[in-house]
């Protein structure tokens, strides 16, 4: 009888759980996201996330889920960056969802590669990888045109080459530790290869 009662209780709890699922996050508010962008993010990323300083990432058109994940990891310390940790410290989860959605709603502007001497090497790595070292093609995750895959891989096309190069080197040296897959890939690449593929990505469209 006790076993039957426990089973019945378990089924009752399961029914209650199905009847009352966890509420989905509220739909992001772009107007509130713009307010956060104009008050907190503007100095480094410009108000609409466009082509500011090359050391800072372009946020226009980046996937909202990816931006939200990065903001959460800056706040938790999983992604180490003293400036960004300070910027997100006062932001709520709702704030982060809103500002991520705001930047994602903007149309990304195209960029351009700068170094004609390495563009072929950059293209080779992006489209074909480095088979002798087990480096996969960047296109296999970030898509042939660099648009990425929402919720999985970020958009990279048109990104500042300085920023992309800095992040690949941070993965390579272990300074950036919030993506084991990228750390393993970058560790197999030389500085020249990283520089070449970062420059190629800047002109990808």
C-alpha positions in Angstrom: 0.0 0.0 0.0 2.8 2.4 0.9 4.5 1.8 -2.5 1.2 2.4 -4.3 0.7 5.6 -2.4 4.2 6.9 -3.3 3.6 6.1 -6.9 0.3 7.9 -6.8 2.0 10.9 -5.2 4.7 10.9 -7.9 2.1 10.8 -10.6 0.2 13.7 -8.9 3.4 15.8 -8.8 4.1 15.0 -12.5 0.6 16.0 -13.4 0.9 19.3 -11.5 4.3 19.9 -13.2 2.8 19.4 -16.7 -0.2 21.5 -15.9 2.0 24.3 -14.6 5.2 24.5 -16.7 7.9 27.0 -15.9 7.0 30.4 -17.4 9.0 31.3 -20.5 11.1 34.4 -20.3 9.2 37.6 -21.2 9.6 38.8 -24.8 12.6 41.2 -24.9 11.8 44.9 -24.9 13.8 46.6 -27.6 13.1 50.1 -26.2 14.4 49.1 -22.8 17.4 47.5 -24.6 18.1 50.7 -26.4 18.1 52.5 -23.0 20.6 50.1 -21.6 22.8 50.5 -24.7 22.7 54.3 -24.6 23.4 54.4 -20.9 25.9 51.5 -20.3 27.3 50.3 -23.6 27.6 53.4 -25.8 31.2 54.4 -24.8 32.7 51.2 -26.2 30.2 49.9 -28.6 28.4 53.0 -29.9 24.7 53.3 -29.3 23.7 50.9 -32.1 26.7 48.5 -31.8 28.2 49.6 -35.1 31.7 50.0 -36.3 33.4 51.6 -33.3 37.0 51.1 -32.2 38.7 48.0 -33.8 39.6 46.6 -30.4 35.9 46.4 -29.4 33.4 44.0 -31.1 30.7 45.0 -33.5 27.4 44.0 -32.0 25.1 44.8 -34.8 23.3 41.8 -36.1 24.9 39.4 -33.6 22.6 36.6 -32.4 20.7 37.6 -29.3 21.2 34.3 -27.6 24.9 34.5 -28.1 25.1 38.1 -26.8 22.9 37.1 -23.8 25.2 34.1 -23.0 28.3 36.3 -23.1 26.8 39.0 -20.9 25.8 36.3 -18.3 29.3 34.8 -18.4 31.0 38.2 -18.0 28.7 38.7 -14.9 29.5 35.3 -13.5 33.2 35.6 -14.2 33.3 32.6 -16.5 34.5 35.0 -19.2 37.1 37.2 -17.6 37.2 40.8 -18.6 37.6 43.5 -15.9 35.9 46.2 -18.0 32.9 44.1 -19.0 32.5 42.6 -15.6 32.1 46.1 -14.2 29.6 47.1 -16.9 27.3 44.2 -16.4 27.5 44.1 -12.6 24.3 46.1 -12.2 22.4 44.6 -15.1 19.5 42.2 -14.4 18.9 39.2 -16.5 16.0 41.1 -18.1 18.3 44.0 -18.9 20.8 41.6 -20.6 18.0 40.0 -22.6 16.7 43.3 -23.7 20.0 44.8 -24.8 21.1 41.6 -26.5 17.8 41.7 -28.5 18.3 45.4 -29.3 21.7 44.9 -30.8 20.5 41.7 -32.7 17.8 43.7 -34.3 20.2 46.0 -36.1 21.5 45.4 -39.6 25.2 44.6 -39.6 27.3 46.7 -41.9 29.9 45.0 -44.2 33.6 45.3 -43.5 36.7 44.7 -45.6 40.0 42.7 -45.3 43.1 44.8 -45.2 46.0 42.5 -46.0 46.0 41.2 -49.6 49.1 39.1 -48.9 47.4 36.8 -46.5 43.8 36.8 -47.8 44.3 33.4 -49.6 45.7 31.8 -46.4 42.8 33.2 -44.4 40.3 31.9 -47.0 41.9 28.5 -46.9 41.6 28.2 -43.2 38.1 29.6 -43.0 36.8 27.3 -45.8 39.0 24.3 -45.5 40.7 24.3 -42.1 44.1 22.9 -41.5 43.8 19.2 -42.0 47.4 18.4 -40.9 46.6 19.7 -37.4 43.0 18.8 -37.1 41.8 22.4 -37.3 38.2 22.3 -38.8 37.0 24.8 -41.3 35.6 27.9 -39.6 32.7 27.7 -42.1 31.6 24.4 -40.6 30.3 26.2 -37.5 30.1 29.8 -38.5 28.6 29.1 -41.9 30.1 29.8 -45.3 29.1 33.5 -45.2 30.0 34.0 -41.6 26.4 34.4 -40.4 26.8 31.8 -37.7 24.0 29.6 -36.4 21.6 31.2 -33.9 21.8 29.8 -30.3 24.9 27.8 -31.3 27.6 29.8 -33.0 28.1 33.6 -33.3 28.0 35.7 -36.4 31.6 36.6 -37.4 31.4 38.2 -40.9 32.5 41.8 -41.0 33.9 41.7 -37.5 36.9 43.9 -36.7 40.0 41.9 -37.5 41.7 43.3 -34.5 39.0 42.0 -32.2 38.8 38.6 -33.8 42.6 38.2 -33.7 42.6 39.2 -30.0 39.9 36.7 -29.1 41.6 33.8 -31.0 44.8 34.6 -29.3 43.0 34.7 -26.0 41.6 31.3 -26.7 45.0 30.1 -27.8 46.7 31.2 -24.6 43.9 30.2 -22.2 43.1 33.8 -21.2 39.6 33.3 -22.5 38.3 30.1 -21.0 34.6 30.1 -21.7 34.7 27.9 -24.8 36.7 24.7 -24.7 36.0 23.9 -28.4 37.5 27.3 -29.6 40.4 27.0 -27.2 41.3 23.6 -28.6 41.1 24.9 -32.2 43.1 28.1 -31.6 45.8 26.2 -29.7 46.7 24.5 -33.0 47.1 27.7 -35.0 50.1 30.0 -35.4 49.9 33.7 -34.8 50.3 34.3 -38.6 47.4 31.9 -39.3 45.2 33.6 -36.7 46.0 37.0 -38.1 45.2 35.8 -41.7 41.9 34.3 -40.9 40.8 37.2 -38.7 41.5 39.6 -41.6 39.7 37.4 -44.1 36.6 37.3 -41.7 36.6 41.1 -41.6 35.7 41.2 -45.3 33.4 38.1 -45.3 29.8 38.7 -46.5 
